[in-house]
Amino acid sequence: MCGFVGFINKKEKDVIKEMTNSIKHRGPDSEGYYTDDDIAMGLRRLSIIDLDYDGDIISNKDGSLVITFDGRIYNFKDIKKDLENNGHVFKTGTDAEAILLGYEQYGFDILNKLRGMFSFVIWDKQYQKLFGARDHFGQKPFYYCNMNDTFMYGSEIKSFLCHPDFVKEVNVNSLKPYLTFQASVLEETFFKGVYKLMPGHYFTYDIKNKKLETHKYYKVNFDVKEEEFDSLVEKIDNTITSSIDTHLVSDVPVGAYLSGGIDSSYVVSYLKPDKTFSVGFDFEKFNEIPYAKELSDILNIENFSEIINAEDFFDSLDKVQYYADEPTANISAVPLYFLSKLTSKHVKVVLSGEGADEFFGGYPFYKEDDLLLKYRKTPQFLRKFVKNVVSPLPNFHGKNFLTKGGSKIEDYYIGNAFIFDNNEANNVLNTKYKSDVTFQSLTKPYYDEVKDLDDVKKMQYLDMHFWAPHDILLKADKMSMANSVELRAPILDVDVFELAKTIPSKYEVTGGTTKYVLRKAASSRIPEDWYKRPKKGIPVPIIKWFREDKYYRFTKEIFNEKFVQEFFEVPKINKLLDEHYSGKKNHCRKIWTILVFLVWYKTFFIEPKKV
């Protein structure tokens, strides 16, 4: 696992060291650099494989190709063997070199051979071109921009900030969608002119013509097949456990995150690592540590845990937003930061359960309420009429039910976080940031691609393009790497998805149970209480904290700082805070989403600092 940064121009290259040092947390073990008249490349390395390798940037035999790489290729030994049979000689035992020599042998087709999480850039000196790519599902980040005749790219945006050609501005178009999705979901980031390379894509940059092209090499799709249920259960268990085995390639010890849910429990029960790691909060209903400890005791595994209190939580906000690069209002990002910090004291590599919900239908939203299902049996024209009547009315008990019942899934489902609707977002935003862009207009192109599939598959497809890459996986990468920990997700694997994409929705959501077929696969390995337990995520008690004087005042003070009026109508966001504090309404997620953006803005624009 590493972090990298680079830029192309004909100017002075010394700034590359400062840029690279800004992401030292991604690779504290060693550093490497490459420069020539056209390019500067920097690398920070977290030593996991080939510990004797000094971390310098790798080139091919004649020096015409140079690579910087972040991630892990789990099948690199197979690729290496094939390349050696074709006459290639390896200088290191790293997976990065397998990509580099694979490109020399196969060209762009190397991407179809990679199994893992990755982002990388290869500099082709002979043809004066860059070639880079990001993994299938977006586990590893990749950013780029073109400013003042300098093309920059890297693992984290913060590495661009010290380059003299970088212009730091807020992207006006990013704030409204963020208020709905709780994350940055546009291809252009919160930093104007800085873009994400999307998952499953590669790019080329021709420095002679200053031409950037991006191409999709992997497409998420579903190919549902009818299969006998018990046979499918066995296939799932075999495929996932095989993937866990594949994800163990490492020259250092491997641990695992463990909550009270099925996904991490499934991984841990098969893996049986020496150490597991858990965090919780000092409220009874917001602490899954007892479940994690109990399972660890059953498996005779050592569990390390930590209780997070409110003071630690709020004191870490600027750190979390700094490491995230863009505002991330997923509340679990903060406990994940602490979990990774705890883990870093013991191991460099951990396995986790990401991907199970998207692949196997695990989110509660995938199951419609029984009453709603009955209501949907009434004529559609009648439900639509009722929806149109109640939609303009003030909120009342049952309004959401009637609105949802008269809508198609495409009208309201955006993922597992829905904070502000279109009108609510415009209502609190200042004029400059209001927009006619709706969340439906952002999700529509993806829904159009699966318009003939059932609602469960539509939601899974959307989550794999919005929720997973822009929220869940970004959070997982940035919070783990902030603490120099390599997080691996064996369920979120391209081979696992090749099976998962064939599963009928009736096996995923069955009899009121989500992730049904996965639970059956896990049932032979974990106790009943674990494989039957409903999904909770990492529960965080902010609903309580915003009603405590200390954190109400903390938030109130930030809401009323002078810079806030640039973005929000201050009286309106204060009203949300006051109504929540008094107990009149529950606005905790809205308050949190606004607060996170403001802390992010302060961290990067008002009080820029390295946290």
C-alpha positions, 0 to 999 in steps of 0.5 A, a space after each residue: 500500500 502506498 500513496 503517490 503524486 506526480 505532475 507534468 510540466 517544463 518547470 522546476 521539479 523540487 516541489 515534488 518532495 513537499 507534495 509527496 511528504 504531505 501524504 506520508 501517512 499513506 506510506 511512512 516506511 520509505 519514499 522514492 522519486 523520479 524526475 526528468 525534463 517533463 515529469 516529477 513522480 513521488 511515492 510513499 510506501 507502506 511495506 507489506 510485501 517484499 520488506 527488503 525493497 527500499 521503496 524507490 520508484 520501479 522502472 523496467 529494464 531499459 528505464 523507458 517505463 516508470 510506475 507509481 502504484 497504490 493498492 494490492 494485487 492479490 494474483 500478482 504471483 500468477 501474473 509474475 510467473 506468466 511474465 517470467 515465462 515470457 522472458 521478463 526478469 524481476 528486480 523486486 518481489 512487489 506487485 507494482 513491478 508485475 503491473 509495470 512489466 505486465 503493461 510492457 507485455 500486454 499493453 492496456 490488456 493488463 487491466 483485465 488480468 488484475 485482481 485487487 484494489 489499485 490505482 497507478 500511473 505508468 510514465 512511458 518516456 518513449 511515447 511521452 504518455 501517461 497511462 493510469 487506472 483505478 480498480 473495478 469498484 473504486 477501493 483506491 482513490 485517484 485524483 487529477 487536475 490541469 492548471 496553469 499548464 501543469 497536469 497533476 495527479 495523485 492519491 490525495 488532493 491535499 498533495 496538490 495544494 503546495 504546488 505553485 500552479 494549483 489554484 484552490 477554489 470551492 466547486 460551487 456545484 458540489 455543495 447542493 448534491 452533498 447536502 442530499 447524499 452526505 458525500 461528494 458524488 460528482 466527478 468534479 470534486 469540492 476543489 474546482 478543477 480537480 476530478 476523480 478518475 471513476 472506478 473501472 476506468 483508465 486514462 491516457 495523457 499525451 504530453 505533446 498534445 496535452 490531451 487527456 482521455 478516459 476510458 471504461 475497462 470494467 462495467 458493473 452489470 447483472 446477469 441473473 440466473 436461476 439456480 438451486 438455492 442450496 447449490 448457490 449457498 455452497 458456491 457463495 461460501 466457497 467463493 468468499 472463503 477462497 477470496 479471503 485466502 487470496 487476500 492474505 498475501 502479505 509479509 506482515 501479520 494480518 488482523 481484522 475489524 469486527 463489529 456485531 454484524 454478519 459481514 465482519 463476523 463471517 470473515 473473522 470466523 473463517 480467517 481466525 486471525 490472531 487479533 480483532 479490533 472494535 470500537 463503540 460508544 459509551 451508550 448502551 444502544 451504541 456499543 457493539 463491542 460486547 458482541 465482538 468480544 463474545 465472538 472473539 472469545 468463542 473463536 479464541 481470538 484476542 480482541 482489542 477495543 476502545 470506547 469513544 466519548 463525545 469529547 474525543 469524537 468532536 475533537 477529531 472532526 478537523 482531522 477526519 475532514 483533513 484526511 478525507 480531502 472532501 467533506 464526508 458526513 458519513 457519521 461512521 467515518 469518525 469511529 473508523 478513524 479511531 478504529 484504524 488508529 487502534 489497529 495501527 498499534 498492533 498490525 499493518 493489514 486488516 480485513 473487513 466486510 465491505 461489499 457484502 451489502 451491495 453484492 448480496 442485498 443487505 441494506 434495510 432499504 432493499 426490503 419494502 415495509 409490508 404495509 407499503 407493499 400492500 398499499 402498492 397493490 392499489 391502482 397506480 393512478 390513485 397512489 400518484 394522485 394522493 402523492 401529488 396532493 400531499 407532497 406540497 403539504 407540511 410534514 405530518 405523520 404518514 406523509 412519507 409513506 403516501 409520497 413513497 407509495 405513489 412513487 417509483 424507486 427512481 423517484 426517491 432512492 439515492 442510497 443509504 443516506 438521504 439528508 436534504 431533499 431538493 427543496 430543503 437543500 435550496 432552502 438553507 443554501 445561499 443564492 450562489 449555491 442554490 441550483 436547479 439540479 436535482 438528485 433525480 437528474 444525477 441518478 437517472 443515467 444509472 437507473 436508465 441502464 437497469 430500467 428492465 431490472 427489479 427494484 432490488 437490483 436497481 438499488 444495488 446498481 445505484 449503490 455500487 455507483 454512488 454509495 460505495 465509491 463516493 462514501 463507503 469505500 472512500 471513507 474506508 481508504 482515507 481513514 485507514 490510510 490516515 493511520 498507515 493501515 492497509 484495509 482489505 475487503 475480500 467480499 468486495 472482490 471482482 471474482 466474488 461479484 462474478 458470482 453475486 451478479 447472477 443471484 436472483 433478488 428473491 434469494 437476497 431479500 426473502 421473507 423480510 430478511 435481507 442478505 438471506 442467501 449470504 446469511 445461509 452461507 455464513 450459517 455453517 461458520 458463525 453462531 445463529 445470533 450473528 448470522 441472523 442479526 439485523 444490519 446496524 452499521 456503526 451506531 453513533 449517538 449524535 442525536 443525544 450529543 446535539 442536545 447536550 449544552 456543550 456540543 450544542 454551543 460548539 455547533 452554534 458557534 461554528 454556525 454563526 462564524 462570519 464565513 458561513 453566510 457565504 454558503 448558508 442562510 444562517 438563520 435557517 440552519 440555526 433554526 434546525 439546530 435550535 429545534 433539535 436541541 429543544 427536542 421539537 424535531 430530530 434534525 441531527 443528520 442535517 445538522 451534522 452534514 452542515 457542520 462537517 462541511 463547515 469544519 472541512 472548509 475551515 480546515 482547508 480554506 480559513 485555517 489551512 494546516 497539516 493536522 
